[in-house]
Amino acid sequence: NFERLPELIAIEGDQRKSLFPGIVTPSMDKLLETIGKSCDNIGMKVCGAGGGGCFLITHRPEDKEKVKELVISQGMTNLDFIVESPL
């Protein structure tokens, strides 16, 4: 069910955060809180080992520019990509 992918990524991110305290840094938490004030249906999933250096933020397509702006305003780097639906 490809349409549920963003929701499921966010759920996995919440589970990972509850299982591994500290995997989400304070700056990541602050960013998610800031984005949540402007956008609905967001989620975060940390990527990489030991907290990695990247994380995914799931959001509605129409919120892309706002999310990007907020990421950059927090001193973080935005890596543009999209997830394509299965062929």
C-alpha positions as CSV (number, residue, x, y, z in Angstrom):
1,N,0.0,0.0,0.0
2,F,2.3,2.7,-1.3
3,E,0.0,5.6,-0.3
4,R,0.7,4.7,3.4
5,L,4.5,4.8,3.0
6,P,5.0,8.3,4.6
7,E,2.8,7.4,7.5
8,L,4.6,4.1,8.0
9,I,8.0,5.7,7.9
10,A,6.9,8.2,10.6
11,I,5.6,5.3,12.7
12,E,8.9,3.4,12.4
13,G,10.7,6.6,13.3
14,D,8.6,7.0,16.5
15,Q,9.3,3.3,17.4
16,R,13.0,3.7,16.9
17,K,13.0,6.9,19.0
18,S,11.2,5.0,21.9
19,L,13.6,2.0,21.6
20,F,16.8,4.0,21.4
21,P,16.9,7.0,23.7
22,G,19.1,9.7,22.3
23,I,18.9,8.6,18.7
24,V,17.0,11.8,17.9
25,T,19.1,14.7,18.9
26,P,17.8,17.8,20.6
27,S,18.2,19.8,17.4
28,M,16.2,17.2,15.4
29,D,13.4,17.3,18.1
30,K,13.4,21.1,17.9
31,L,13.1,21.0,14.1
32,L,10.3,18.6,14.1
33,E,8.4,20.7,16.7
34,T,9.0,23.8,14.6
35,I,7.7,22.1,11.4
36,G,4.7,20.7,13.3
37,K,3.6,24.2,14.1
38,S,3.3,25.0,10.4
39,C,2.5,21.6,8.8
40,D,0.2,18.7,9.4
41,N,0.9,15.0,9.0
42,I,4.7,15.2,9.5
43,G,7.0,12.5,10.8
44,M,10.7,11.8,11.2
45,K,12.9,8.8,10.9
46,V,16.6,8.8,11.7
47,C,18.8,7.0,9.2
48,G,22.3,5.5,9.7
49,A,24.0,3.8,12.5
50,G,24.3,5.4,15.9
51,G,22.1,8.4,15.0
52,G,23.6,8.7,11.6
53,G,23.9,12.2,10.1
54,C,20.7,12.1,8.1
55,F,17.0,11.8,8.8
56,L,13.8,11.7,6.8
57,I,11.0,14.1,7.3
58,T,7.7,12.9,5.9
59,H,5.3,15.6,4.9
60,R,2.5,16.4,2.4
61,P,3.8,17.4,-1.1
62,E,2.3,20.9,-0.8
63,D,4.4,21.5,2.4
64,K,7.8,20.8,0.6
65,E,9.0,24.4,0.3
66,K,7.9,25.3,3.9
67,V,9.7,22.2,5.3
68,K,12.8,23.0,3.2
69,E,12.8,26.6,4.5
70,L,12.5,25.5,8.1
71,V,15.3,22.9,7.7
72,I,17.7,25.5,6.4
73,S,16.6,28.1,9.0
74,Q,17.8,25.6,11.7
75,G,21.3,25.4,10.1
76,M,20.7,22.0,8.6
77,T,21.3,20.9,5.0
78,N,18.3,19.9,2.9
79,L,18.9,16.9,0.6
80,D,16.2,17.0,-2.1
81,F,14.8,13.7,-3.3
82,I,11.4,12.2,-4.0
83,V,10.1,8.7,-3.5
84,E,8.6,7.5,-6.8
85,S,5.6,5.2,-6.8
86,P,6.2,1.6,-7.8
87,L,6.1,0.9,-11.6
